[in-house]
């Protein structure tokens, strides 16, 4: 039964990552036409309204005070904390670049899990983090090795990735105690409300698009935010956060290929080398390469993996 539950959790997480892999592509497409605040308001107004019935399933007003505080924190981190900085950065950063920067989330999840769950951080994690962020620096290079570009927008994406990683660690206990449907609904409703309040200046700007674009952005919200959140929150209830982070390896590949195919984005050497370095660092930090025997010869010597 435990293995079956774990397997369903991984399946749900993989489906969420498959959906989210194309979100940087769609975000980049829309924010080149819309104000980022307007884009997020439309997306999460529809998502938040659709999540109201799910919230009533969870009845968060009956939760213990400590869980309500955690709920508010998760809502702020998951919705405005991630989506606002990423939407602004998408105006100048390609979809493939966005996906690669978001791919730092697994190593950030490990670091947050160590901090919040009081697990010791070993040198392997620190080494992986350093290598991953060297990769981030490489993806940000333009016009030669010593001329970086898009630094501020890169930092915005990393802030968003850190917010999402912290949410992933914190949300697991809510999903386990109150169910993934109720927890997801409560997080989305509160998070959407917080995002709309934070973006209120766009409500008076007169920048809202035509009906067709509005429907398209709303559909993106329902698929990526509502359905994707539900799948991911379900996964956090049964899969440890540091193991769940493994699935995020697939996100940058989908983003890079999607950006190249749908937006005609060029995949240059900084993205290829930097992206490979990011994934190498994340793999080392999580211990995946060690467990696969790529960094140790234990398979040849007969010693067990750590």
Buried (B, 14 or more C-beta within 10 A) or exposed (E): EEEEEBEBBBBBBBBBBBBBBBBBBBBBBBBEEBBBBBBBBBBBBBBBBBBEEBBBBBEBEEBEEEBBEBBBBBBBBBBBBBBBBBBBBBEBBBBBBBBBBBBBBBBBBBBBBBEEBEEEBEEBBBEBBBBBBBBBBBBBBEEEEEEBBBEEBBBBBBBBBBBBBBBBBBBBBBBEBBBBBBBBBBBBBBBBBBBBEBBEEBEEEEEBBEEEBBEBBBEBBBBBBBBBBBBBBBBBBBBBBBBBBBBBBBBBBBBBBBBBEBBEBEBBEBBBBBBEBBBBBBBBBBBBBBBEEEBBEBEEEEEEEE
